[in-house]
Amino acid sequence: MSDLLPDPILSVRDLRLGIGSSHRILHGVSFDILPGEAYGLVGESGSGKSVTGLAIMGLLKRPLTVTGGTIHFQGRDLLGMRPRERRQLRGDRIAMVFQEPMTALNPLVTIGRQIAEMFVIHRGMGWPEARRKAVEALESVRVPAPEERARAYPHQLSGGMRQRVMIAIALACRPDLLIADEPTTALDVTVQAGVLELMADLCRAEGTAVLLVSHDLGVIANMCQRVGVMDRGRLVEEQDTRNIFTNPLHPYTRGLLASRPRLGSREPGQRGRLTELEEVVAAKDRGRDMPTLITPRGPRLVEGAGA
């Protein structure tokens, strides 16, 4: 990195994922996140955003595997660690907020115990002290009546409250990096704003870096300092957030921005469609001035699919 910038807390280089040797999911993804920075990964569904976050966390499920590249966190090679070492980092120094809290939380265990487990496992606390810390964690994420909520089960809370619980679990040990995978997709718009503001405030207060995965450009614009745009498993553009919205350089980024719904734009043709892009530039290396490769874009057709 430059002498004017701190070393990145997370450095992903040429990350490739696949199913066996024939099916490639990610194609050489590279990016850095600085300490305390909020970095956004944006793209349509299926572009590779979520699996990038899962690869960093070490939560990929077979048959999906890392086939190449490196992931360094605070200078340590995550891919070269033993499973036990990864587990010690996961939930402690690196944490994740998942898209759907109802499937991420254990329905048979109370909210308080699920938060308390973080302190027992990563801080070596006894259960009585850990339960007290769990109540404090619920209070920090602005859950009303935290003592009562700590005794509740996930199904007894609203969607917004469950997501606040997920944030409390993720930030319990004050991680250095938080990966937020579509953290507000399942929530009402009015609830989304409160959850995002809460997450941003807590991360700023602790100096936690954030990797925000989202297809919602408005969320990215409000939370992130830099943005990487993904398309079909490639990071095709990376810029400061302001520049992405005011001066997008990549045809796919321009198409993504043009496809946003606009208030009052009900007339046909006022909104672009991503499949109308005649070509897409797939960056071979990170950096907007690096050589590029032109590849066709459009819906993939499988022979006999319409039969």
Number of C-alpha atoms within 10 A of each C-alpha: 8 6 6 6 9 10 16 19 19 22 19 19 18 18 22 22 26 17 14 13 8 7 10 17 22 25 22 21 24 21 20 18 21 18 19 18 22 24 25 30 26 26 24 16 13 13 21 24 29 21 20 22 20 15 20 21 19 17 12 16 10 8 8 16 17 19 17 16 16 20 23 18 19 16 12 13 12 20 17 12 11 9 11 9 11 17 15 13 16 19 24 21 19 25 24 25 24 21 21 19 22 17 10 14 21 14 13 9 13 19 27 26 19 19 25 26 20 22 23 17 14 17 12 11 16 13 14 11 12 22 22 14 19 28 24 17 25 27 16 17 22 16 21 11 11 19 17 12 21 24 14 16 19 24 14 13 15 12 19 20 21 22 27 26 29 27 27 26 27 26 30 24 18 20 21 22 30 24 25 23 23 19 25 26 14 15 17 11 10 9 14 18 13 14 21 16 13 17 21 17 13 17 22 15 10 13 16 22 23 28 21 27 26 24 22 15 16 10 19 21 16 12 19 20 15 20 25 24 23 26 23 19 23 26 28 26 24 23 18 14 21 14 13 21 15 9 12 19 17 19 18 25 25 18 19 21 17 15 14 14 12 10 6 7 10 10 7 7 8 13 16 17 13 20 12 11 15 12 14 20 20 24 22 18 20 21 15 14 8 9 12 14 9 10 10 10 16 12 8 6 8 7 7 6 6 6 4
